[in-house]
């Protein structure tokens, strides 16, 4: 991350070469929605900041709006195939929280 100099040498903006965005999707099924509501309530009572709740298309739009040329969305399906396939313990990729990585 590098600062750009503004008027009188004051840093007025930041340049970011890469970003990772973790967000809770609002496109949830009933069971996942119940878990999301419970999690948000518990998080709020603990005084912790809430993660942004976005549709994947909104998260993608934010990253491209900020100038990132390449955005990769690790969808639950991709995560399941890449990291959880063939497990004996039935552990599944989470659908509630999703990740995006952006560069360039």
C-alpha positions in Angstrom: 0.0 0.0 0.0 1.4 3.4 -1.0 0.2 6.9 -0.2 -0.4 9.4 -2.9 0.6 12.9 -2.1 -2.2 15.5 -2.2 -2.0 19.3 -1.8 0.8 20.6 0.4 2.2 17.0 0.7 -0.8 15.7 2.6 -1.6 12.1 1.9 -5.0 12.2 0.3 -5.6 8.7 -1.1 -4.2 5.2 -0.8 -3.2 2.9 -3.6 -3.9 -0.8 -3.0 -2.4 -3.5 -5.2 -4.4 -6.4 -3.8 -7.4 -6.9 -1.6 -9.2 -9.8 0.1 -12.9 -9.3 1.0 -14.7 -11.6 3.4 -18.4 -11.1 3.4 -21.7 -12.8 4.4 -23.9 -13.5 1.4 -27.5 -12.3 1.7 -28.5 -15.0 -0.8 -29.1 -17.7 1.9 -31.5 -20.7 2.3 -33.7 -20.9 5.4 -31.3 -22.9 7.6 -28.4 -20.7 6.7 -30.4 -17.5 7.2 -31.4 -18.7 10.7 -27.7 -19.3 11.5 -26.8 -15.8 10.0 -29.4 -14.1 12.2 -28.2 -15.9 15.3 -24.5 -15.1 14.5 -25.3 -11.4 13.9 -27.2 -11.2 17.2 -24.4 -12.8 19.2 -21.8 -10.7 17.5 -23.7 -7.5 18.2 -24.1 -8.4 21.9 -20.4 -9.0 22.2 -19.7 -5.5 20.7 -17.9 -6.8 17.7 -18.2 -5.2 14.3 -20.4 -7.1 11.8 -19.1 -8.4 8.5 -20.7 -6.7 5.4 -23.7 -8.5 4.1 -23.6 -8.4 0.3 -24.7 -10.3 -2.7 -21.7 -11.7 -4.6 -22.5 -9.4 -7.5 -22.4 -6.4 -5.1 -19.0 -7.4 -3.7 -17.7 -7.9 -7.2 -19.0 -4.5 -8.2 -17.3 -2.8 -5.2 -14.0 -4.3 -6.0 -14.1 -3.4 -9.7 -15.4 0.1 -8.8 -12.3 0.6 -6.8 -10.2 -0.2 -9.8 -9.3 -3.9 -9.4 -9.0 -5.5 -12.8 -9.0 -9.1 -11.7 -11.5 -10.4 -9.1 -11.7 -14.1 -8.0 -14.7 -15.3 -6.1 -14.2 -18.4 -4.1 -17.8 -19.7 -4.3 -19.0 -22.3 -1.8 -19.1 -24.8 -4.7 -15.5 -24.1 -5.7 -14.4 -24.3 -2.1 -16.1 -27.6 -1.7 -14.5 -29.0 -4.8 -11.0 -27.7 -4.0 -10.7 -28.0 -0.2 -13.4 -30.3 1.1 -13.9 -33.0 -1.6 -13.4 -36.6 -0.4 -13.5 -35.9 3.3 -14.6 -38.8 5.5 -15.9 -36.4 8.3 -18.7 -34.8 6.2 -17.2 -31.3 6.8 -18.6 -29.0 4.1 -17.5 -25.6 2.7 -19.5 -22.9 4.4 -22.1 -21.1 2.4 -22.6 -18.3 4.9 -19.2 -16.5 4.6 -17.6 -16.1 1.2 -14.3 -14.8 0.0 -13.1 -12.7 -2.9 -9.6 -11.8 -3.9 -8.8 -8.9 -6.2 -5.6 -7.7 -7.9 -4.5 -5.2 -10.5 
